[in-house]
Amino acid sequence: MNVFALVLFCVSLYLRMKNYRAPLVGFHLKIPFVFSVVGWILMAISASLGGKLVYEHRMGVNEPRP
């Protein structure tokens, strides 16, 4: 998920750059904003799943010995 979010952020950056003048963007930059929002949502879901792995399933946690 993080890799897909990174790709979305890269596409958003490409569309925002003035030197490339991507034809789908126009003046309002609505399409890059949508890519950024979707990328942010994917990263939030991925962070939630990672937290669930660590805190609920104790993945990668070394328990102290009694």
PDB file as gemmi writes it, atoms N, CA and C in Angstrom:
CRYST1    1.000    1.000    1.000  90.00  90.00  90.00 P 1                      
ATOM      1  N   MET A   1       0.817  -1.196   0.000  1.00  0.00           N  
ATOM      2  CA  MET A   1       0.000   0.000   0.000  1.00  0.00           C  
ATOM      3  C   MET A   1       0.860   1.259   0.000  1.00  0.00           C  
ATOM      4  N   ASN A   2       1.951   1.210   0.764  1.00  0.00           N  
ATOM      5  CA  ASN A   2       2.819   2.389   0.822  1.00  0.00           C  
ATOM      6  C   ASN A   2       3.451   2.685  -0.523  1.00  0.00           C  
ATOM      7  N   VAL A   3       3.805   1.656  -1.269  1.00  0.00           N  
ATOM      8  CA  VAL A   3       4.411   1.867  -2.590  1.00  0.00           C  
ATOM      9  C   VAL A   3       3.389   2.486  -3.539  1.00  0.00           C  
ATOM     10  N   PHE A   4       2.160   2.013  -3.478  1.00  0.00           N  
ATOM     11  CA  PHE A   4       1.115   2.575  -4.329  1.00  0.00           C  
ATOM     12  C   PHE A   4       0.845   4.033  -3.947  1.00  0.00           C  
ATOM     13  N   ALA A   5       0.853   4.335  -2.643  1.00  0.00           N  
ATOM     14  CA  ALA A   5       0.674   5.718  -2.207  1.00  0.00           C  
ATOM     15  C   ALA A   5       1.835   6.586  -2.699  1.00  0.00           C  
ATOM     16  N   LEU A   6       3.050   6.056  -2.657  1.00  0.00           N  
ATOM     17  CA  LEU A   6       4.210   6.797  -3.160  1.00  0.00           C  
ATOM     18  C   LEU A   6       4.066   7.095  -4.650  1.00  0.00           C  
ATOM     19  N   VAL A   7       3.568   6.128  -5.402  1.00  0.00           N  
ATOM     20  CA  VAL A   7       3.347   6.347  -6.835  1.00  0.00           C  
ATOM     21  C   VAL A   7       2.306   7.452  -7.050  1.00  0.00           C  
ATOM     22  N   LEU A   8       1.256   7.435  -6.235  1.00  0.00           N  
ATOM     23  CA  LEU A   8       0.237   8.492  -6.358  1.00  0.00           C  
ATOM     24  C   LEU A   8       0.821   9.866  -6.045  1.00  0.00           C  
ATOM     25  N   PHE A   9       1.668   9.951  -5.022  1.00  0.00           N  
ATOM     26  CA  PHE A   9       2.298  11.230  -4.699  1.00  0.00           C  
ATOM     27  C   PHE A   9       3.235  11.679  -5.814  1.00  0.00           C  
ATOM     28  N   CYS A  10       3.935  10.748  -6.431  1.00  0.00           N  
ATOM     29  CA  CYS A  10       4.817  11.097  -7.550  1.00  0.00           C  
ATOM     30  C   CYS A  10       4.022  11.610  -8.745  1.00  0.00           C  
ATOM     31  N   VAL A  11       2.893  10.979  -9.026  1.00  0.00           N  
ATOM     32  CA  VAL A  11       2.031  11.450 -10.123  1.00  0.00           C  
ATOM     33  C   VAL A  11       1.499  12.841  -9.806  1.00  0.00           C  
ATOM     34  N   SER A  12       1.108  13.053  -8.546  1.00  0.00           N  
ATOM     35  CA  SER A  12       0.625  14.368  -8.140  1.00  0.00           C  
ATOM     36  C   SER A  12       1.710  15.425  -8.301  1.00  0.00           C  
ATOM     37  N   LEU A  13       2.940  15.099  -7.917  1.00  0.00           N  
ATOM     38  CA  LEU A  13       4.040  16.040  -8.080  1.00  0.00           C  
ATOM     39  C   LEU A  13       4.296  16.339  -9.552  1.00  0.00           C  
ATOM     40  N   TYR A  14       4.264  15.302 -10.369  1.00  0.00           N  
ATOM     41  CA  TYR A  14       4.460  15.493 -11.810  1.00  0.00           C  
ATOM     42  C   TYR A  14       3.407  16.443 -12.376  1.00  0.00           C  
ATOM     43  N   LEU A  15       2.164  16.250 -11.965  1.00  0.00           N  
ATOM     44  CA  LEU A  15       1.093  17.094 -12.499  1.00  0.00           C  
ATOM     45  C   LEU A  15       1.156  18.518 -11.961  1.00  0.00           C  
ATOM     46  N   ARG A  16       1.751  18.709 -10.792  1.00  0.00           N  
ATOM     47  CA  ARG A  16       1.831  20.044 -10.205  1.00  0.00           C  
ATOM     48  C   ARG A  16       2.981  20.883 -10.758  1.00  0.00           C  
ATOM     49  N   MET A  17       3.971  20.228 -11.314  1.00  0.00           N  
ATOM     50  CA  MET A  17       5.139  20.979 -11.788  1.00  0.00           C  
ATOM     51  C   MET A  17       4.779  21.824 -13.008  1.00  0.00           C  
ATOM     52  N   LYS A  18       5.168  23.068 -12.993  1.00  0.00           N  
ATOM     53  CA  LYS A  18       4.800  23.984 -14.069  1.00  0.00           C  
ATOM     54  C   LYS A  18       5.580  23.727 -15.345  1.00  0.00           C  
ATOM     55  N   ASN A  19       6.761  23.170 -15.253  1.00  0.00           N  
ATOM     56  CA  ASN A  19       7.580  22.966 -16.441  1.00  0.00           C  
ATOM     57  C   ASN A  19       7.000  21.924 -17.386  1.00  0.00           C  
ATOM     58  N   TYR A  20       6.264  20.961 -16.845  1.00  0.00           N  
ATOM     59  CA  TYR A  20       5.742  19.888 -17.694  1.00  0.00           C  
ATOM     60  C   TYR A  20       4.431  20.263 -18.368  1.00  0.00           C  
ATOM     61  N   ARG A  21       3.667  21.113 -17.757  1.00  0.00           N  
ATOM     62  CA  ARG A  21       2.386  21.565 -18.299  1.00  0.00           C  
ATOM     63  C   ARG A  21       1.511  20.398 -18.769  1.00  0.00           C  
ATOM     64  N   ALA A  22       1.205  19.510 -17.839  1.00  0.00           N  
ATOM     65  CA  ALA A  22       0.381  18.351 -18.159  1.00  0.00           C  
ATOM     66  C   ALA A  22      -1.004  18.823 -18.619  1.00  0.00           C  
ATOM     67  N   PRO A  23      -1.517  18.274 -19.705  1.00  0.00           N  
ATOM     68  CA  PRO A  23      -2.765  18.791 -20.280  1.00  0.00           C  
ATOM     69  C   PRO A  23      -4.006  18.515 -19.440  1.00  0.00           C  
ATOM     70  N   LEU A  24      -4.009  17.499 -18.570  1.00  0.00           N  
ATOM     71  CA  LEU A  24      -5.209  17.169 -17.800  1.00  0.00           C  
ATOM     72  C   LEU A  24      -5.394  18.054 -16.578  1.00  0.00           C  
ATOM     73  N   VAL A  25      -4.382  18.813 -16.208  1.00  0.00           N  
ATOM     74  CA  VAL A  25      -4.445  19.547 -14.955  1.00  0.00           C  
ATOM     75  C   VAL A  25      -5.197  20.850 -15.091  1.00  0.00           C  
ATOM     76  N   GLY A  26      -4.834  21.646 -16.068  1.00  0.00           N  
ATOM     77  CA  GLY A  26      -5.467  22.946 -16.206  1.00  0.00           C  
ATOM     78  C   GLY A  26      -4.963  23.901 -15.141  1.00  0.00           C  
ATOM     79  N   PHE A  27      -5.717  24.918 -14.846  1.00  0.00           N  
ATOM     80  CA  PHE A  27      -5.284  25.944 -13.906  1.00  0.00           C  
ATOM     81  C   PHE A  27      -5.661  25.618 -12.463  1.00  0.00           C  
ATOM     82  N   HIS A  28      -6.650  24.803 -12.242  1.00  0.00           N  
ATOM     83  CA  HIS A  28      -7.207  24.628 -10.903  1.00  0.00           C  
ATOM     84  C   HIS A  28      -6.519  23.548 -10.060  1.00  0.00           C  
ATOM     85  N   LEU A  29      -5.757  22.679 -10.661  1.00  0.00           N  
ATOM     86  CA  LEU A  29      -5.024  21.622  -9.950  1.00  0.00           C  
ATOM     87  C   LEU A  29      -5.934  20.703  -9.135  1.00  0.00           C  
ATOM     88  N   LYS A  30      -7.107  20.399  -9.660  1.00  0.00           N  
ATOM     89  CA  LYS A  30      -8.026  19.506  -8.949  1.00  0.00           C  
ATOM     90  C   LYS A  30      -7.557  18.059  -9.000  1.00  0.00           C  
ATOM     91  N   ILE A  31      -7.044  17.628 -10.129  1.00  0.00           N  
ATOM     92  CA  ILE A  31      -6.630  16.236 -10.285  1.00  0.00           C  
ATOM     93  C   ILE A  31      -5.437  15.914  -9.379  1.00  0.00           C  
ATOM     94  N   PRO A  32      -4.394  16.741  -9.303  1.00  0.00           N  
ATOM     95  CA  PRO A  32      -3.296  16.441  -8.372  1.00  0.00           C  
ATOM     96  C   PRO A  32      -3.760  16.419  -6.918  1.00  0.00           C  
ATOM     97  N   PHE A  33      -4.714  17.269  -6.567  1.00  0.00           N  
ATOM     98  CA  PHE A  33      -5.241  17.274  -5.207  1.00  0.00           C  
ATOM     99  C   PHE A  33      -5.936  15.953  -4.897  1.00  0.00           C  
ATOM    100  N   VAL A  34      -6.684  15.417  -5.837  1.00  0.00           N  
ATOM    101  CA  VAL A  34      -7.353  14.131  -5.646  1.00  0.00           C  
ATOM    102  C   VAL A  34      -6.323  13.019  -5.465  1.00  0.00           C  
ATOM    103  N   PHE A  35      -5.256  13.031  -6.276  1.00  0.00           N  
ATOM    104  CA  PHE A  35      -4.193  12.032  -6.115  1.00  0.00           C  
ATOM    105  C   PHE A  35      -3.556  12.125  -4.732  1.00  0.00           C  
ATOM    106  N   SER A  36      -3.344  13.332  -4.243  1.00  0.00           N  
ATOM    107  CA  SER A  36      -2.746  13.510  -2.924  1.00  0.00           C  
ATOM    108  C   SER A  36      -3.669  13.008  -1.815  1.00  0.00           C  
ATOM    109  N   VAL A  37      -4.942  13.295  -1.926  1.00  0.00           N  
ATOM    110  CA  VAL A  37      -5.893  12.849  -0.902  1.00  0.00           C  
ATOM    111  C   VAL A  37      -5.988  11.322  -0.878  1.00  0.00           C  
ATOM    112  N   VAL A  38      -6.051  10.705  -2.040  1.00  0.00           N  
ATOM    113  CA  VAL A  38      -6.112   9.246  -2.103  1.00  0.00           C  
ATOM    114  C   VAL A  38      -4.819   8.636  -1.552  1.00  0.00           C  
ATOM    115  N   GLY A  39      -3.677   9.234  -1.857  1.00  0.00           N  
ATOM    116  CA  GLY A  39      -2.407   8.762  -1.318  1.00  0.00           C  
ATOM    117  C   GLY A  39      -2.363   8.886   0.191  1.00  0.00           C  
ATOM    118  N   TRP A  40      -2.871   9.991   0.729  1.00  0.00           N  
ATOM    119  CA  TRP A  40      -2.902  10.183   2.176  1.00  0.00           C  
ATOM    120  C   TRP A  40      -3.812   9.145   2.843  1.00  0.00           C  
ATOM    121  N   ILE A  41      -4.951   8.865   2.241  1.00  0.00           N  
ATOM    122  CA  ILE A  41      -5.869   7.861   2.797  1.00  0.00           C  
ATOM    123  C   ILE A  41      -5.219   6.481   2.789  1.00  0.00           C  
ATOM    124  N   LEU A  42      -4.537   6.134   1.700  1.00  0.00           N  
ATOM    125  CA  LEU A  42      -3.840   4.846   1.651  1.00  0.00           C  
ATOM    126  C   LEU A  42      -2.753   4.752   2.717  1.00  0.00           C  
ATOM    127  N   MET A  43      -2.019   5.835   2.931  1.00  0.00           N  
ATOM    128  CA  MET A  43      -0.977   5.803   3.956  1.00  0.00           C  
ATOM    129  C   MET A  43      -1.581   5.692   5.355  1.00  0.00           C  
ATOM    130  N   ALA A  44      -2.729   6.304   5.604  1.00  0.00           N  
ATOM    131  CA  ALA A  44      -3.388   6.196   6.908  1.00  0.00           C  
ATOM    132  C   ALA A  44      -3.871   4.766   7.152  1.00  0.00           C  
ATOM    133  N   ILE A  45      -4.414   4.128   6.126  1.00  0.00           N  
ATOM    134  CA  ILE A  45      -4.856   2.736   6.257  1.00  0.00           C  
ATOM    135  C   ILE A  45      -3.660   1.827   6.504  1.00  0.00           C  
ATOM    136  N   SER A  46      -2.575   2.058   5.792  1.00  0.00           N  
ATOM    137  CA  SER A  46      -1.372   1.254   5.958  1.00  0.00           C  
ATOM    138  C   SER A  46      -0.781   1.424   7.358  1.00  0.00           C  
ATOM    139  N   ALA A  47      -0.773   2.638   7.878  1.00  0.00           N  
ATOM    140  CA  ALA A  47      -0.279   2.876   9.231  1.00  0.00           C  
ATOM    141  C   ALA A  47      -1.163   2.194  10.265  1.00  0.00           C  
ATOM    142  N   SER A  48      -2.455   2.205  10.034  1.00  0.00           N  
ATOM    143  CA  SER A  48      -3.373   1.534  10.948  1.00  0.00           C  
ATOM    144  C   SER A  48      -3.131   0.028  10.970  1.00  0.00           C  
ATOM    145  N   LEU A  49      -2.926  -0.558   9.798  1.00  0.00           N  
ATOM    146  CA  LEU A  49      -2.640  -1.998   9.738  1.00  0.00           C  
ATOM    147  C   LEU A  49      -1.309  -2.326  10.397  1.00  0.00           C  
ATOM    148  N   GLY A  50      -0.303  -1.480  10.221  1.00  0.00           N  
ATOM    149  CA  GLY A  50       0.986  -1.697  10.867  1.00  0.00           C  
ATOM    150  C   GLY A  50       0.885  -1.602  12.376  1.00  0.00           C  
ATOM    151  N   GLY A  51       0.132  -0.644  12.866  1.00  0.00           N  
ATOM    152  CA  GLY A  51      -0.085  -0.533  14.309  1.00  0.00           C  
ATOM    153  C   GLY A  51      -0.819  -1.729  14.868  1.00  0.00           C  
ATOM    154  N   LYS A  52      -1.760  -2.244  14.119  1.00  0.00           N  
ATOM    155  CA  LYS A  52      -2.493  -3.434  14.557  1.00  0.00           C  
ATOM    156  C   LYS A  52      -1.560  -4.640  14.655  1.00  0.00           C  
ATOM    157  N   LEU A  53      -0.637  -4.764  13.700  1.00  0.00           N  
ATOM    158  CA  LEU A  53       0.332  -5.864  13.759  1.00  0.00           C  
ATOM    159  C   LEU A  53       1.197  -5.784  15.014  1.00  0.00           C  
ATOM    160  N   VAL A  54       1.634  -4.585  15.362  1.00  0.00           N  
ATOM    161  CA  VAL A  54       2.543  -4.437  16.500  1.00  0.00           C  
ATOM    162  C   VAL A  54       1.805  -4.524  17.824  1.00  0.00           C  
ATOM    163  N   TYR A  55       0.730  -3.778  17.987  1.00  0.00           N  
ATOM    164  CA  TYR A  55       0.092  -3.672  19.295  1.00  0.00           C  
ATOM    165  C   TYR A  55      -0.899  -4.784  19.605  1.00  0.00           C  
ATOM    166  N   GLU A  56      -1.573  -5.330  18.623  1.00  0.00           N  
ATOM    167  CA  GLU A  56      -2.523  -6.408  18.888  1.00  0.00           C  
ATOM    168  C   GLU A  56      -1.894  -7.782  18.730  1.00  0.00           C  
ATOM    169  N   HIS A  57      -1.098  -7.961  17.683  1.00  0.00           N  
ATOM    170  CA  HIS A  57      -0.530  -9.283  17.401  1.00  0.00           C  
ATOM    171  C   HIS A  57       0.903  -9.419  17.890  1.00  0.00           C  
ATOM    172  N   ARG A  58       1.459  -8.347  18.479  1.00  0.00           N  
ATOM    173  CA  ARG A  58       2.798  -8.342  19.072  1.00  0.00           C  
ATOM    174  C   ARG A  58       3.883  -8.779  18.091  1.00  0.00           C  
ATOM    175  N   MET A  59       3.725  -8.435  16.851  1.00  0.00           N  
ATOM    176  CA  MET A  59       4.689  -8.790  15.827  1.00  0.00           C  
ATOM    177  C   MET A  59       5.927  -7.920  15.944  1.00  0.00           C  
ATOM    178  N   GLY A  60       7.098  -8.532  16.052  1.00  0.00           N  
ATOM    179  CA  GLY A  60       8.358  -7.802  16.151  1.00  0.00           C  
ATOM    180  C   GLY A  60       8.627  -7.227  17.524  1.00  0.00           C  
ATOM    181  N   VAL A  61       7.910  -7.677  18.556  1.00  0.00           N  
ATOM    182  CA  VAL A  61       8.103  -7.184  19.910  1.00  0.00           C  
ATOM    183  C   VAL A  61       8.791  -8.250  20.737  1.00  0.00           C  
ATOM    184  N   ASN A  62       9.873  -7.891  21.384  1.00  0.00           N  
ATOM    185  CA  ASN A  62      10.559  -8.806  22.288  1.00  0.00           C  
ATOM    186  C   ASN A  62      10.003  -8.638  23.692  1.00  0.00           C  
ATOM    187  N   GLU A  63       9.390  -9.685  24.197  1.00  0.00           N  
ATOM    188  CA  GLU A  63       8.840  -9.656  25.545  1.00  0.00           C  
ATOM    189  C   GLU A  63       9.947  -9.840  26.560  1.00  0.00           C  
ATOM    190  N   PRO A  64       9.946  -9.076  27.655  1.00  0.00           N  
ATOM    191  CA  PRO A  64      10.977  -9.297  28.696  1.00  0.00           C  
ATOM    192  C   PRO A  64      10.751 -10.637  29.391  1.00  0.00           C  
ATOM    193  N   ARG A  65      11.851 -11.270  29.753  1.00  0.00           N  
ATOM    194  CA  ARG A  65      11.751 -12.570  30.419  1.00  0.00           C  
ATOM    195  C   ARG A  65      11.525 -12.349  31.914  1.00  0.00           C  
ATOM    196  N   PRO A  66      10.661 -13.184  32.520  1.00  0.00           N  
ATOM    197  CA  PRO A  66      10.391 -13.022  33.971  1.00  0.00           C  
ATOM    198  C   PRO A  66      11.527 -13.500  34.856  1.00  0.00           C  
TER     199      PRO A  66                                                      
END                                                                             
